[in-house]
Amino acid sequence: MAFQEVRCKVSSLDRMLADIGSPVDLVKFDIEGIEHKVFSVSALVHQVDWIVGEMKAGLPEIIQFTTLFPYHEAQVHQQTPKVVYIFLKRRV
């Protein structure tokens, strides 16, 4: 099997949110374990009404992640022993 180099443009969450402009109704994530790394450095994500996604994480990581969102109400739904769905709704 031969490998081929693929180049892609990478952008921060804040850059994407700024490019879209306000208001942003929904951010959906499925980013394979780097949720805290991506969302912890975002200043604009707190303005998003809904943030939903899938995490493969244990309870400590889920708590650490949801505490990043003091302006949102969190619901966590266990899908399997290792997979949860997270729903964050911005408080009005």
HUUR-V370327 format. One record per residue. N is the residue number from 1. RES is the residue in one letter. SS is DSSP state (a for helix, b for strand, c for the rest). D_CENTER is the distance of its C-alpha to the mean C-alpha in Angstrom with 2 decimals. Layout:
N;RES;SS;D_CENTER
N;RES;SS;D_CENTER
This chain:
1;M;c;33.88
2;A;c;33.39
3;F;c;30.20
4;Q;c;29.49
5;E;c;27.50
6;V;c;24.73
7;R;c;23.54
8;C;c;20.42
9;K;c;19.04
10;V;c;15.87
11;S;c;14.26
12;S;c;11.92
13;L;a;9.12
14;D;a;11.85
15;R;a;14.45
16;M;a;12.97
17;L;a;12.51
18;A;a;16.01
19;D;a;17.46
20;I;a;16.51
21;G;c;17.85
22;S;c;17.57
23;P;c;16.91
24;V;c;13.65
25;D;c;13.54
26;L;b;10.39
27;V;b;7.06
28;K;b;6.60
29;F;b;4.66
30;D;c;7.21
31;I;c;7.57
32;E;c;10.32
33;G;c;10.15
34;I;c;8.78
35;E;a;5.43
36;H;a;7.78
37;K;a;9.50
38;V;a;7.17
39;F;a;5.92
40;S;c;9.44
41;V;c;11.30
42;S;c;10.08
43;A;c;12.90
44;L;c;12.17
45;V;a;8.82
46;H;a;11.14
47;Q;a;13.18
48;V;c;10.93
49;D;c;12.58
50;W;b;10.16
51;I;b;6.45
52;V;b;6.86
53;G;b;6.39
54;E;b;8.50
55;M;b;9.02
56;K;c;12.40
57;A;c;13.19
58;G;c;15.93
59;L;a;16.35
60;P;a;16.34
61;E;a;12.93
62;I;a;11.53
63;I;a;13.54
64;Q;a;12.55
65;F;a;8.80
66;T;a;9.78
67;T;c;12.39
68;L;c;10.21
69;F;c;10.36
70;P;c;14.15
71;Y;c;14.39
72;H;b;12.59
73;E;b;14.14
74;A;b;12.32
75;Q;b;13.59
76;V;b;13.18
77;H;b;15.20
78;Q;b;16.69
79;Q;b;17.25
80;T;b;19.15
81;P;c;20.03
82;K;c;17.24
83;V;b;14.51
84;V;b;12.71
85;Y;b;10.92
86;I;b;8.89
87;F;b;9.82
88;L;b;9.47
89;K;b;12.40
90;R;b;13.58
91;R;c;17.04
92;V;c;19.87
